[in-house]
Amino acid sequence: MNSGVFSRFRVLGEGLGVCAKYLLLYPLLAPRRTVHFLWMLGHQILSYNRSEAHAQIPSKTLEAIFPGIERVEVTLADASYRDGNMTTRELYTLCALARHLQTRSVLEIGTFDGLVITHLARNTDSEAHLVTVDLRPEDLQHLRWPLAPGEATYVKKPTIGEKIDQLPPGERSRIKQLYGDSTQLDFQSYYNQVDLVFIDGSHRYEYVEHDSQEAFRMRSPQGIIVWHDYLSWPDVTRYLNRLRHQYPIFHIEGTSFVVYQPET
Ligand SMILES: C[S@@+](CC[C@H](N)C(=O)[O-])C[C@H]1O[C@@H](n2cnc3c(N)ncnc32)[C@H](O)[C@@H]1O
């Protein structure tokens, strides 16, 4: 038997011995030790589970994934920043992707103040259609699942996509706003249509999973999917770490984006 296998058996044997002591013997002789043991065990199990939220997806530079994109020029038109917005580097990256791939259709989940969708409108041609989805504060009463802790703050805003109204009319008219819970809206009319699906709605696992499954149905044959907040929100990270076993996805260096690009 090689030494690796031997040491695993030894650890397993010792572990079973410890469990037998704390679960069979101590409940009779020293019950407080058993309670403490179970408490520590719970902690270990939780931290093992959380360790799934570490980086597991290969990281690549943007230009390694999309050669030639480094020469693309984009329009960045708004220097304001508020809590909930992505970084300027990320905004630049999304705009460059839209330009580089000559995107004709976009669907975003998570409009917030409209920073992203307005920039995508500015960086797509006059034929492109853009759709953006967000919850109204009153939708919080009818959610399918509770949101991730702390997320309701981003929902409770006086106006959804306020930056959309500041666009020139030609660009504004290309954006359609949908309101409601992304898991309760019907996206069927977008299936196989969308060149760029951008996911940044709820960061709770069930929502990320649902939105991603819809994104795979909505993307056009050449369409890409971009997720925000990899390594920032644990459930997003856990979901994408699992998804990488199913699809070739890459983390874009210098951002919290993960991208799926179909093989050509
Ligand atoms: C962090 S913000 C998006 C920020 C935006 N990408 C940016 O960088 O400016 C998340 C948005 O998703 C919306 N949202 C949360 N859960 C949602 C759901 N179930 N369906 C649709 N929108 C949702 C929130 O109302 C919020 O506006």
The ligand as an ORCA input file, in Angstrom:
! r2SCAN-3c Opt
* xyz 0 1
  C     -26.097     45.653     -7.763
  S     -27.437     46.207     -8.671
  C     -26.836     46.207    -10.334
  C     -25.800     47.270    -10.546
  C     -25.439     47.563    -11.983
  N     -25.014     46.392    -12.688
  C     -24.316     48.610    -12.019
  O     -23.142     48.252    -11.992
  O     -24.650     49.783    -12.025
  C     -28.528     44.816     -8.649
  C     -29.893     45.151     -9.212
  O     -30.617     43.928     -9.379
  C     -31.960     44.141     -9.034
  N     -32.541     42.845     -8.648
  C     -32.330     42.157     -7.508
  N     -33.044     41.023     -7.524
  C     -33.709     40.987     -8.700
  C     -34.632     40.086     -9.274
  N     -34.999     38.967     -8.637
  N     -35.145     40.379    -10.486
  C     -34.782     41.500    -11.145
  N     -33.921     42.400    -10.637
  C     -33.379     42.155     -9.435
  C     -31.901     45.161     -7.891
  O     -33.111     45.887     -7.775
  C     -30.722     46.039     -8.307
  O     -31.149     47.172     -9.010
*
